[in-house]
Amino acid sequence: MTEDLLDKLTRGARIMLAGAHAETGQTPKEVIWSRNKARLYHYRSEHERTHRVPVLFVYALLNRPYCLDLTPGNSFVEFLVNEGFDVYLLDWGIAGPEDRDQSFDDLVLDFLPRAVKKVLRCAGTEEFTLFGYCMGGAISLMYAALVPEGLKNLVLLATPVDCSPQHTELYGQWFAEPNHDPDVILNAYGNLPPEFAYTGTALLNPVTNYIGKYVNMWEMVLQDKPMTGWLAMSKWADEAIPMPGAVYKQWVQDFYQHNRLARGEMRLRGRRVDLTTITAPLLNIAGRRDHLVFLPQAEAAMDLVGSQDKEFVVLEAGHVGLLTGRGAKKGLWPKVRDWLQPRSS
């Protein structure tokens, strides 16, 4: 065995045993508002901001949001900043035992309105674009229906809207009432443990997530291929975080078991979430190879939202591939830029 091959085998074994390490989330930013664990980031730029309407990203509560700002050259946030957009991101933080009662009601009606006010004050404008990814898209939809003031544009990425059984495949079967009672988990743990969430989603595509992942890794190691992107994505996938118990219960029961958002029956603090009241321009994007949010789930927003200016875009990508990598640079990134530019003046 040559010394070079031994070094490569040692490197691969170290990654498998110790996990992937990479410098992520490097676009310069500052915290401009906080509440509890949540932080609102404003991304700094050396480029002139040529678009008046700021963009606020809202992410899910199951993973860390740095997948939006993965690594230099492979960062959606960096791309938009360099294109002259004023970019903000709401990071919900990492839930602890004391956050078990935090619900969608709190996020949509307390946290997000205050974050929006800070964005508008910082940007010096009265309008903003709300960009929601996955569960963050569902939060953004509920916000847009209940707090429409100042909303100029709404962008949804891989957002589950219609969670009826015929649209959710195996994911929906796992969450179905006969198979899943969230209280069993929450009574034991308070919040949804990250290990449960990661295992559940990984098993939806086990060959890719448990075998293909490391086949790709060994190929890159042995052939001296660049690994920055793989290491960053692997690190992100391995860093699932707890989901507040009340949010998880609503996610399972209100979305997947009773489909209340699509049926117009979702209520937050007694207020009905009526998607037909949303009139802001809507860009709705989904991935054809997404095994977490299927096309009919995402496309349902087109019939439910009341906007006249709305577009549904299907890209040849999976749930995360929509956002990062070579496909995203040619697909999602320029599409969002070209759609936002004439609507951000």
C-alpha positions as CSV (number, residue, x, y, z in Angstrom):
1,M,0.0,0.0,0.0
2,T,1.5,3.3,-1.0
3,E,1.8,6.2,1.4
4,D,-0.5,8.4,-0.7
5,L,-3.2,5.7,-0.6
6,L,-2.8,5.2,3.1
7,D,-3.2,9.0,3.6
8,K,-6.4,9.0,1.6
9,L,-7.9,6.0,3.5
10,T,-7.0,7.7,6.8
11,R,-8.7,10.9,5.7
12,G,-11.9,9.1,4.6
13,A,-12.0,7.1,7.8
14,R,-11.6,10.3,9.8
15,I,-14.5,11.9,8.0
16,M,-16.7,8.9,8.6
17,L,-15.8,8.6,12.3
18,A,-15.6,12.3,13.3
19,G,-18.0,13.8,10.9
20,A,-17.5,16.4,8.2
21,H,-16.0,19.8,9.0
22,A,-16.2,22.9,6.8
23,E,-16.3,26.7,7.2
24,T,-19.9,27.7,6.5
25,G,-22.1,30.8,6.7
26,Q,-19.2,33.1,5.8
27,T,-21.1,36.0,4.1
28,P,-20.5,39.0,6.4
29,K,-23.5,39.7,8.6
30,E,-24.5,41.3,11.8
31,V,-27.3,40.6,14.3
32,I,-29.8,43.5,14.3
33,W,-32.6,42.0,16.4
34,S,-33.1,39.1,18.8
35,R,-35.8,37.5,20.9
36,N,-35.4,34.4,23.0
37,K,-33.2,32.1,20.8
38,A,-34.1,33.9,17.5
39,R,-31.7,36.1,15.7
40,L,-32.3,38.5,12.8
41,Y,-29.2,38.8,10.5
42,H,-28.5,41.6,8.1
43,Y,-25.9,40.7,5.4
44,R,-23.3,43.4,4.7
45,S,-22.2,44.1,1.2
46,E,-19.4,46.0,-0.6
47,H,-21.7,46.2,-3.7
48,E,-24.2,49.0,-4.2
49,R,-27.8,48.0,-3.2
50,T,-29.6,48.5,-6.5
51,H,-33.0,47.1,-5.4
52,R,-35.1,49.1,-2.9
53,V,-37.2,46.2,-1.5
54,P,-35.3,44.1,1.0
55,V,-35.5,40.3,1.1
56,L,-36.2,38.5,4.4
57,F,-35.5,34.7,4.5
58,V,-37.5,32.5,6.8
59,Y,-36.2,29.0,7.3
60,A,-37.5,25.9,9.0
61,L,-37.0,24.9,12.6
62,L,-35.4,21.5,12.0
63,N,-32.0,22.4,10.6
64,R,-29.6,25.3,10.8
65,P,-30.3,28.0,8.2
66,Y,-26.7,28.2,6.9
67,C,-27.6,26.0,3.9
68,L,-28.8,29.4,2.5
69,D,-25.2,30.7,2.9
70,L,-23.2,27.5,2.6
71,T,-19.7,28.4,1.4
72,P,-18.2,31.2,-0.7
73,G,-19.2,30.7,-4.3
74,N,-21.9,28.2,-3.3
75,S,-24.1,30.6,-1.3
76,F,-27.6,31.8,-2.4
77,V,-27.4,34.6,0.1
78,E,-24.0,35.7,-1.3
79,F,-25.4,35.6,-4.8
80,L,-28.3,37.9,-4.0
81,V,-26.1,40.3,-2.1
82,N,-23.8,40.5,-5.0
83,E,-26.7,41.2,-7.3
84,G,-27.6,44.3,-5.3
85,F,-30.3,42.9,-3.0
86,D,-30.6,43.9,0.7
87,V,-30.8,40.5,2.4
88,Y,-31.9,39.5,5.9
89,L,-32.3,36.1,7.5
90,L,-34.4,35.1,10.5
91,D,-32.7,32.3,12.4
92,W,-35.0,30.7,14.9
93,G,-32.1,29.3,17.0
94,I,-31.8,26.0,18.8
95,A,-34.8,25.1,20.9
96,G,-34.1,24.0,24.5
97,P,-36.4,22.3,27.0
98,E,-37.9,25.7,28.0
99,D,-39.1,26.2,24.4
100,R,-41.4,23.1,24.3
101,D,-44.6,25.2,24.3
102,Q,-43.4,27.5,21.5
103,S,-46.0,27.2,18.6
104,F,-46.7,28.5,15.1
105,D,-48.9,31.0,16.8
106,D,-45.9,32.5,18.5
107,L,-43.7,32.4,15.5
108,V,-46.2,33.9,13.1
109,L,-47.9,36.5,15.3
110,D,-45.1,37.5,17.7
111,F,-41.6,36.8,16.4
112,L,-42.0,37.4,12.6
113,P,-43.9,40.7,12.9
114,R,-41.2,42.2,15.1
115,A,-38.5,40.9,12.8
116,V,-40.3,42.5,9.8
117,K,-40.5,45.8,11.6
118,K,-36.8,45.8,12.2
119,V,-36.1,44.9,8.6
120,L,-38.2,47.8,7.3
121,R,-36.6,50.2,9.8
122,C,-33.1,49.1,8.9
123,A,-33.8,49.2,5.1
124,G,-35.7,52.5,5.3
125,T,-38.6,51.2,3.3
126,E,-42.3,50.3,3.8
127,E,-42.3,47.1,1.7
128,F,-40.3,43.8,1.8
129,T,-40.1,40.4,0.1
130,L,-40.7,37.4,2.2
131,F,-38.9,34.2,1.2
132,G,-39.8,31.0,2.9
133,Y,-38.1,27.6,2.5
134,C,-39.8,24.3,3.4
135,M,-41.5,24.8,6.8
136,G,-40.4,28.4,6.6
137,G,-42.6,28.7,3.5
138,A,-45.6,27.5,5.5
139,I,-44.8,30.0,8.2
140,S,-44.5,32.7,5.5
141,L,-47.9,31.8,4.0
142,M,-49.6,32.0,7.3
143,Y,-47.9,35.3,8.0
144,A,-48.9,36.7,4.6
145,A,-52.5,35.8,5.2
146,L,-52.7,37.3,8.7
147,V,-50.3,40.2,8.6
148,P,-50.2,41.4,5.0
149,E,-49.1,45.0,5.7
150,G,-46.0,45.9,3.8
151,L,-45.7,42.6,2.0
152,K,-44.5,43.4,-1.6
153,N,-43.6,39.9,-2.8
154,L,-43.9,36.3,-1.5
155,V,-41.4,33.6,-2.6
156,L,-42.0,30.0,-1.6
157,L,-39.4,27.2,-2.0
158,A,-40.2,23.6,-1.5
159,T,-43.2,24.5,0.6
160,P,-45.8,21.8,1.6
161,V,-49.3,23.3,1.4
162,D,-51.7,20.5,0.5
163,C,-50.8,17.6,2.8
164,S,-53.6,15.2,1.9
165,P,-52.6,11.5,1.8
166,Q,-52.7,11.3,-2.0
167,H,-50.0,14.0,-2.2
168,T,-47.6,13.0,0.6
169,E,-46.6,9.4,-0.2
170,L,-44.6,7.6,2.5
171,Y,-43.9,10.8,4.4
172,G,-47.7,11.3,4.9
173,Q,-48.1,7.6,5.8
174,W,-45.7,8.0,8.7
175,F,-47.5,11.0,10.0
176,A,-51.0,9.5,9.5
177,E,-53.1,9.3,12.7
178,P,-53.1,5.5,13.0
179,N,-49.3,5.5,12.8
180,H,-48.2,8.5,14.7
181,D,-49.2,10.3,17.9
182,P,-46.8,13.2,18.5
183,D,-47.7,13.3,22.2
184,V,-45.9,10.0,22.7
185,I,-42.6,11.6,21.7
186,L,-43.4,15.0,23.3
187,N,-44.4,13.5,26.7
188,A,-41.1,11.7,26.8
189,Y,-38.8,14.4,25.4
190,G,-40.6,17.7,25.4
191,N,-39.2,18.7,22.0
192,L,-38.7,16.6,18.9
193,P,-35.2,15.2,19.2
194,P,-33.0,15.9,16.2
195,E,-32.0,12.2,15.9
196,F,-35.6,11.3,15.4
197,A,-36.1,13.9,12.7
198,Y,-32.9,13.1,10.8
199,T,-33.5,9.4,10.8
200,G,-37.1,9.8,9.7
201,T,-36.2,11.9,6.7
202,A,-33.1,9.9,5.8
203,L,-35.1,6.7,5.6
204,L,-37.3,8.2,2.9
205,N,-34.3,7.8,0.6
206,P,-32.1,5.3,2.5
207,V,-29.8,4.2,-0.4
208,T,-28.8,7.8,-1.2
209,N,-28.6,9.0,2.4
210,Y,-26.8,6.1,4.0
211,I,-24.9,4.5,1.2
212,G,-24.6,6.9,-1.8
213,K,-23.4,9.7,0.5
214,Y,-20.2,7.8,1.4
215,V,-19.8,6.2,-2.0
216,N,-19.5,9.8,-3.3
217,M,-17.2,10.7,-0.5
218,W,-14.7,7.9,-1.1
219,E,-14.7,8.6,-4.9
220,M,-13.8,12.2,-4.1
221,V,-11.1,11.2,-1.6
222,L,-9.5,8.6,-3.7
223,Q,-9.6,10.7,-6.9
224,D,-8.4,13.9,-5.2
225,K,-11.6,15.7,-6.2
226,P,-12.6,19.0,-4.5
227,M,-14.6,18.2,-1.4
228,T,-15.6,21.6,-0.1
229,G,-19.2,21.4,-1.2
230,W,-19.7,17.8,0.0
231,L,-18.1,18.5,3.4
232,A,-20.3,21.6,3.9
233,M,-23.5,19.8,2.9
234,S,-22.7,16.7,5.0
235,K,-22.0,18.9,8.0
236,W,-25.3,20.7,7.5
237,A,-27.2,17.4,7.2
238,D,-25.6,16.1,10.3
239,E,-26.5,19.1,12.4
240,A,-30.2,18.7,12.8
241,I,-31.6,20.6,15.8
242,P,-34.6,20.0,18.2
243,M,-38.0,21.2,17.0
244,P,-40.2,22.9,19.7
245,G,-42.7,20.4,20.9
246,A,-45.8,22.6,20.2
247,V,-44.6,23.4,16.7
248,Y,-44.0,19.7,16.0
249,K,-47.5,18.7,17.2
250,Q,-49.1,21.4,15.0
251,W,-47.0,20.3,12.0
252,V,-48.1,16.7,12.4
253,Q,-51.7,17.2,13.4
254,D,-52.7,20.4,11.6
255,F,-50.8,19.9,8.4
256,Y,-50.4,16.2,7.8
257,Q,-53.2,14.6,9.7
258,H,-56.0,17.2,9.1
259,N,-54.6,19.3,6.2
260,R,-56.0,22.4,7.8
261,L,-53.9,25.0,5.9
262,A,-55.1,23.8,2.5
263,R,-58.7,23.3,3.7
264,G,-58.9,26.8,5.1
265,E,-59.3,25.5,8.6
266,M,-55.9,26.5,10.1
267,R,-56.3,28.9,13.1
268,L,-53.7,30.8,15.0
269,R,-55.0,32.3,18.3
270,G,-58.5,32.0,16.9
271,R,-57.7,33.8,13.6
272,R,-58.4,31.8,10.5
273,V,-55.6,31.5,8.0
274,D,-57.3,32.3,4.7
275,L,-54.8,32.0,1.9
276,T,-57.3,33.7,-0.6
277,T,-56.6,37.0,1.1
278,I,-53.0,37.0,0.0
279,T,-52.6,39.4,-3.0
280,A,-48.9,40.0,-3.2
281,P,-47.0,38.7,-6.3
282,L,-46.1,35.0,-5.7
283,L,-43.2,32.9,-7.0
284,N,-43.7,29.3,-6.0
285,I,-40.7,26.9,-6.7
286,A,-40.6,23.1,-6.3
287,G,-38.2,20.3,-7.1
288,R,-39.2,17.4,-9.3
289,R,-36.9,15.1,-7.4
290,D,-37.9,16.3,-4.0
291,H,-38.7,13.3,-1.7
292,L,-39.9,15.5,1.2
293,V,-42.2,18.0,-0.5
294,F,-43.9,16.6,-3.6
295,L,-45.0,18.7,-6.5
296,P,-48.8,18.5,-5.8
297,Q,-48.1,19.6,-2.3
298,A,-46.3,22.7,-3.4
299,E,-48.4,23.4,-6.5
300,A,-51.6,23.6,-4.4
301,A,-50.7,27.1,-3.4
302,M,-51.4,28.3,-6.9
303,D,-55.1,27.7,-6.6
304,L,-55.4,28.7,-2.9
305,V,-53.5,32.0,-2.9
306,G,-55.5,35.0,-4.2
307,S,-52.7,36.7,-6.0
308,Q,-53.2,37.7,-9.6
309,D,-49.4,37.8,-10.3
310,K,-48.3,34.3,-9.5
311,E,-45.9,31.7,-11.1
312,F,-45.2,28.1,-10.4
313,V,-41.7,26.9,-11.4
314,V,-40.5,23.2,-11.3
315,L,-36.8,22.6,-11.3
316,E,-34.9,19.4,-11.8
317,A,-33.6,19.0,-8.3
318,G,-34.2,17.6,-4.9
319,H,-35.1,19.3,-1.7
320,V,-31.6,20.6,-0.9
321,G,-30.3,20.5,-4.5
322,L,-32.7,23.3,-5.3
323,L,-30.6,25.6,-3.2
324,T,-27.0,24.7,-3.6
325,G,-24.5,23.3,-6.2
326,R,-24.1,23.7,-9.9
327,G,-27.8,23.1,-10.6
328,A,-28.9,25.8,-8.3
329,K,-26.5,28.3,-9.9
330,K,-28.1,27.7,-13.2
331,G,-31.7,27.2,-12.0
332,L,-32.9,28.7,-8.8
333,W,-30.5,31.6,-8.3
334,P,-31.0,33.4,-11.7
335,K,-34.7,32.6,-11.7
336,V,-35.3,34.3,-8.3
337,R,-33.1,37.2,-9.3
338,D,-34.9,37.7,-12.6
339,W,-38.3,37.4,-11.0
340,L,-37.5,39.8,-8.1
341,Q,-35.7,42.5,-10.0
342,P,-38.7,44.1,-11.7
343,R,-40.8,43.7,-8.5
344,S,-38.2,45.2,-6.2
345,S,-38.1,48.8,-7.4
